């Protein structure tokens, strides 16, 4: 799994994975906890930097928020029922993804499960990840 991000101008997180990576990530969202170590061995362009890991953290009664820690990790916090919605979306995407297809997780006003402070996320499928 490869996770890149841009934090300075237009904040965005990009998660790139194959079927196995995406299913592993969805299982952590389902159980509302866990950590994935990410690959960081090439140029992150067009993004600014690689994330070294992905942390899923359960916080009751919280809308889901994607953020970047000081340790260069992507932190995803939220209530279990909200994280499970994302897990279901990732599983569906993984089962139906074609090469280089993607889904976006972006906040909009009155979003049902995403916090307004959440950084936009693109989850993309690649056989090469």
ROLO-620080 format. One record per atom (N, C-alpha, C): residue in three letters; x, y, z. Coordinates in steps of 0.001 Angstrom, whole numbers, plus 500000, padded with zeros to 6 digits. Atoms other than C-alpha are relative to their C-alpha. Layout:
REM residues N
ALAXYZ ...
***
This chain:
REM residues 129
UNK500847498834500000 UNK500000500000500000 UNK500897501234500000 UNK499262498746500097 UNK501236503461499123 UNK499049501131500405 UNK500790498837499596 UNK499936506581500876 UNK500866501236499846 UNK499313498732500215 UNK500985510030499726 UNK499053501125500419 UNK500868498879499632 UNK499747513436500758 UNK500651501337499676 UNK499589498609500128 UNK499956517153500208 UNK499341500738501142 UNK500535499322498827 UNK499540519324503261 UNK500070501518499897 UNK499764498552499969 UNK500719522824502331 UNK498938500809499275 UNK500936499175500762 UNK498402524137499626 UNK498619499355499980 UNK501272500717500104 UNK495508521924498539 UNK500169498672500729 UNK499814501213499196 UNK495375519310501301 UNK499263498833499355 UNK500601501195500571 UNK494743515813499999 UNK500846498794500380 UNK499350501276499702 UNK495564512206500884 UNK499663499044498862 UNK500194501000501044 UNK496031509519498229 UNK500426498639500542 UNK499719501370499555 UNK495827505826499160 UNK499911499103498773 UNK499924500848501185 UNK496906503405496434 UNK500272498576500444 UNK499804501384499587 UNK496520499673496859 UNK499442499000499007 UNK500565501091500793 UNK495870496343495203 UNK498825499408500782 UNK501174500584499330 UNK492905494114496139 UNK500310499604501440 UNK499640500453498651 UNK494703492599499138 UNK500194501186500943 UNK499786498800499177 UNK495795496021500441 UNK498678500636500410 UNK501275499345499727 UNK492303497465500152 UNK499140499180500958 UNK500769500849499084 UNK490690494476501868 UNK500590500023501403 UNK499367499888498688 UNK493258494642504694 UNK499599501322500659 UNK500376498701499451 UNK492502498342505135 UNK498534500010500419 UNK501426500019499646 UNK488741497755505104 UNK499754499199501273 UNK500191500792498774 UNK489085495098507823 UNK500364500810501236 UNK499644499147498864 UNK490815497637510091 UNK498917501049500255 UNK501132499080499833 UNK488019500132509456 UNK498831499270500662 UNK501114500780499434 UNK485514497361510306 UNK500144499773501494 UNK499795500241498566 UNK487092496626513688 UNK500346501290500751 UNK499789498659499430 UNK487735500353514257 UNK501329500159500718 UNK498672499822499416 UNK491402499977515113 UNK501033499281499159 UNK498922500694500671 UNK494756499024513707 UNK501019500931499397 UNK498903499253500583 UNK497926500093511937 UNK500510499249498771 UNK499412500567501212 UNK499282499514508436 UNK501285500762499702 UNK498744499393500431 UNK502904500155507452 UNK499945500163498484 UNK500110499691501423 UNK503191501770504021 UNK501361500031499304 UNK498793499907500831 UNK505733501643501184 UNK500357501465499776 UNK499543498620500199 UNK507840504794500785 UNK501242500053499120 UNK498727500122500690 UNK510496503803498247 UNK500133500650498624 UNK499804499290501267 UNK510005506145495273 UNK499571501456500173 UNK500379498590499961 UNK509203509753494420 UNK498496500128500239 UNK501438499894499715 UNK505808510798495914 UNK499229500901499033 UNK500657499071500934 UNK505056513222493038 UNK498776499344499367 UNK500161498553499891 UNK502594514742492326 UNK499700500493501421 UNK500235499604498610 UNK502151514759496112 UNK501310500437500645 UNK498815499481499327 UNK504558516325498617 UNK500797498929500739 UNK499304500916499110 UNK505353513377500840 UNK499257498671500111 UNK500589501291499663 UNK504767509727501696 UNK499584499988501462 UNK500332500320498614 UNK502985508647504853 UNK500648498657500305 UNK499352501256499638 UNK504808505895506729 UNK499010498961500496 UNK500989500945499506 UNK501616504353508084 UNK498612500590500047 UNK501410499641499867 UNK497864504435508524 UNK499518499477501346 UNK500503500362498671 UNK496350504438512022 UNK498482500162499999 UNK501449499926499828 UNK492674503643512637 UNK499740500006501498 UNK500231499848498566 UNK491432504796516039 UNK498512500230500283 UNK501404499918499601 UNK488014504299517616 UNK499804501125501015 UNK500420498971499047 UNK486458507348519283 UNK498476500055499933 UNK501467500061499970 UNK482831506902520307 UNK499383501366499708 UNK500806498808500299 UNK480293509443519014 UNK500762501066499220 UNK499241499042500805 UNK482784511064516609 UNK499822499696498521 UNK499989500151501444 UNK482365511674512919 UNK501425499676499553 UNK498688500428500475 UNK485256510270510866 UNK500820501203499542 UNK499077498951500410 UNK488260512535510440 UNK501319499378499558 UNK498687500369500513 UNK491326511874508260 UNK500927501178500260 UNK499038498939499735 UNK494370513864509418 UNK501408499428499866 UNK498599500393500113 UNK498176513785509300 UNK500685500310501321 UNK499332499814498713 UNK500229513292512463 UNK501393500602499806 UNK498622499494500039 UNK503610514815513336 UNK500996498912499599 UNK499133501134500348 UNK505089511327512760 UNK499821499534498562 UNK500227500272501419 UNK504029511423509095 UNK499145498742499791 UNK500965501090500128 UNK501190508940509564 UNK498624500599499718 UNK501384499596500207 UNK497602509179508394 UNK499205499444501171 UNK500821500382498855 UNK495292509125511413 UNK498535500109499599 UNK501432500017500280 UNK491665508116510927 UNK499298499700501315 UNK500718500141498734 UNK489475508651513982 UNK498502500079499736 UNK501443499934500133 UNK485770508009514350 UNK499289498913500777 UNK500843500990499329 UNK482920506085515870 UNK499945498719499161 UNK500019501271500730 UNK482756502379514960 UNK498941499927498897 UNK501044500072501025 UNK479449502728513098 UNK500317500886498801 UNK499604499120501100 UNK480895505586511014 UNK501178499393499216 UNK498865500644500656 UNK484162503753510284 UNK499545498799499176 UNK500489501174500739 UNK482177500687509188 UNK499379500389498656 UNK500527499532501288 UNK480484502746506447 UNK501135500098498990 UNK498837499902500885 UNK483903503498504988 UNK500514498607499652 UNK499567501385500256 UNK484867499821505359 UNK499157499363498902 UNK500908500569501012 UNK481816498772503325 UNK500273500602498627 UNK499701499347501279 UNK482624501334500629 UNK501312499484499400 UNK498705500504500483 UNK486231500104500400 UNK499858498572499475 UNK500209501382500458 UNK485122496446500114 UNK499299500004498648 UNK500737499929501272 UNK482618497287497372 UNK500923500486498883 UNK499071499463500992 UNK485226499366495539 UNK501027498944499605 UNK498980501006500276 UNK487866496635495834 UNK499457498874499126 UNK500606501094500759 UNK485493494017494431 UNK499648500406498572 UNK500451499527501304 UNK484503496190491478 UNK501007500896499278 UNK499025499069500566 UNK487628498249490789 UNK500659499444498740 UNK499205500320501177 UNK489328498278487444 UNK501310500770500126 UNK498683499382499913 UNK492916499320486838 UNK499886501518499999 UNK499907498552499815 UNK493532502876488007 UNK498667500696500295 UNK501235499345499564 UNK489926503493489151 UNK500156500467501446 UNK499869499450498656 UNK489307505405492383 UNK498645500415500567 UNK501138499396499320 UNK486800506633494958 UNK500531501181500806 UNK499613498832499227 UNK486846509927496840 UNK499166500074501271 UNK500677499790498726 UNK485979510636500460 UNK500222501468500359 UNK499920498547499810 UNK485297514374500688 UNK498849500472500861 UNK501047499402499175 UNK483377516401503237 UNK499125500921499148 UNK500943499004500523 UNK480267518290502140 UNK499067500356501145 UNK500853499522498911 UNK477802520238504259 UNK498999498925500428 UNK500883501001499398 UNK475817517958506606 UNK500347498566499586 UNK499561501353500360 UNK477884514916505606 UNK499574499042501112 UNK500530500899498973 UNK476390511877507397 UNK501037499316500888 UNK499016500695499167 UNK479660510348508646 UNK501384500641499999 UNK498680499394500117 UNK482587512690507817 UNK500045501351500712 UNK499801498743499268 UNK483866515502510068 UNK500441501100499026 UNK499664498907500911 UNK484223518927508442 UNK501493500343500002 UNK498548499760499956 UNK487934519027509465 UNK500784498924499238 UNK499335501118500666 UNK488700515839507529 UNK500658500442498697 UNK499285499744501249 UNK491295516057504763 UNK499394499105498913 UNK500531500821501101 UNK489922514877501373 UNK500924498813499690 UNK499258501248500239 UNK490968511315500466 UNK499598499416498663 UNK500227500777501216 UNK491339509483497191 UNK500532498609500265 UNK499570501387499871 UNK491469505689497361 UNK499990499423498593 UNK499852500475501379 UNK492775504204494124 UNK500475498552499967 UNK499611501391500209 UNK493230500671492829 UNK501110499933498949 UNK498944500259500981 UNK496386499505491073 UNK500569498611500243 UNK499335501299499876 UNK497833496077490362 UNK501450500172500427 UNK498588499753499736 UNK501257497685490821 UNK500315500387501421 UNK499770499516498619 UNK500792498856494433 UNK500596498916500866 
***
